[in-house]
Amino acid sequence: MQELGDYGRAKRKWVDIAAKRGRPTTELTLEAYLTAYRPQDVAA
């Protein structure tokens, strides 16, 4: 997802990407996106 650049693009492409990787295809929430993909120095 980091290569997509932002939450909006990631959310639109999530179902296809998740399906290809065998992941759940539920809605990608902003909270989940930030938890998984925010830079570690910002999260600390």
Number of C-alpha atoms within 10 A of each C-alpha: 15 12 6 11 9 12 18 12 11 18 17 12 14 20 16 11 16 14 11 10 8 8 12 12 13 9 11 18 11 13 8 11 16 12 12 13 13 12 11 9 6 6 10 5
